[in-house]
Amino acid sequence: MITVTRINGRKVSINALLIETIEEIPETIITLTNGKKILVLEKVKDVIVLIKNYLHDIGIMNATIKFQNAEGS
């Protein structure tokens, strides 16, 4: 889960694995795979950092790298 700030200032945690798109026009809109849209105060680059940190924390990044290395061998 990543925690972002809605436009009204309230924090909300969302499942980073369910994020389909992130747009900045000018507010940041996160669209989930179920079609739900969440407007947040964070910039796109900040949301991407949160997602990368989350994926690293749960080990997906390392698993992906190991899989890619195994395929290339």
C-alpha positions as CSV (number, residue, x, y, z in Angstrom):
1,M,0.0,0.0,0.0
2,I,1.1,3.6,-0.6
3,T,-0.3,6.6,1.3
4,V,-1.2,9.7,-0.7
5,T,-3.1,12.9,0.2
6,R,-6.5,13.6,-1.4
7,I,-7.3,17.1,-2.5
8,N,-9.2,17.7,0.7
9,G,-6.1,17.0,2.8
10,R,-7.1,13.6,4.0
11,K,-4.6,10.7,3.8
12,V,-5.6,7.6,1.9
13,S,-3.7,4.3,1.4
14,I,-4.2,2.6,-1.9
15,N,-2.9,-0.7,-3.3
16,A,-0.1,0.2,-5.6
17,L,-0.6,-3.0,-7.6
18,L,-4.0,-1.8,-8.7
19,I,-2.8,1.5,-10.2
20,E,-3.4,1.6,-13.9
21,T,-2.5,5.2,-14.8
22,I,-1.2,8.4,-13.2
23,E,-1.9,11.7,-14.9
24,E,-1.0,15.3,-14.0
25,I,-3.5,17.8,-15.5
26,P,-2.7,19.9,-13.4
27,E,-3.8,17.9,-10.3
28,T,-2.7,14.4,-10.1
29,I,-5.3,11.7,-11.0
30,I,-4.6,8.1,-10.1
31,T,-6.8,5.6,-12.0
32,L,-7.2,2.2,-10.5
33,T,-7.8,-1.0,-12.5
34,N,-11.5,-0.9,-11.4
35,G,-11.9,2.5,-13.0
36,K,-12.0,4.5,-9.8
37,K,-10.2,7.8,-9.9
38,I,-8.5,9.5,-7.0
39,L,-7.3,13.1,-7.1
40,V,-4.2,13.6,-5.0
41,L,-1.9,16.5,-4.0
42,E,1.3,14.6,-4.8
43,K,3.0,15.1,-8.1
44,V,3.3,12.1,-10.6
45,K,7.0,11.7,-9.9
46,D,6.4,11.5,-6.2
47,V,3.7,8.9,-6.6
48,I,6.1,6.9,-8.8
49,V,8.8,7.0,-6.1
50,L,6.2,5.8,-3.6
51,I,5.3,2.9,-5.9
52,K,8.9,2.0,-6.5
53,N,9.7,2.0,-2.7
54,Y,6.6,-0.2,-2.1
55,L,7.6,-2.7,-4.8
56,H,11.1,-2.8,-3.3
57,D,9.8,-3.3,0.2
58,I,7.7,-6.3,-0.8
59,G,10.5,-7.8,-2.8
60,I,9.0,-7.6,-6.3
61,M,11.9,-5.6,-7.6
62,N,14.5,-8.2,-6.6
63,A,12.3,-11.0,-7.9
64,T,12.0,-9.3,-11.3
65,I,15.7,-8.7,-11.5
66,K,16.5,-12.3,-10.6
67,F,14.0,-13.6,-13.2
68,Q,15.4,-11.4,-15.9
69,N,18.9,-12.5,-15.1
70,A,17.9,-16.2,-15.2
71,E,16.2,-15.7,-18.6
72,G,19.4,-14.1,-20.0
73,S,21.7,-16.9,-18.8
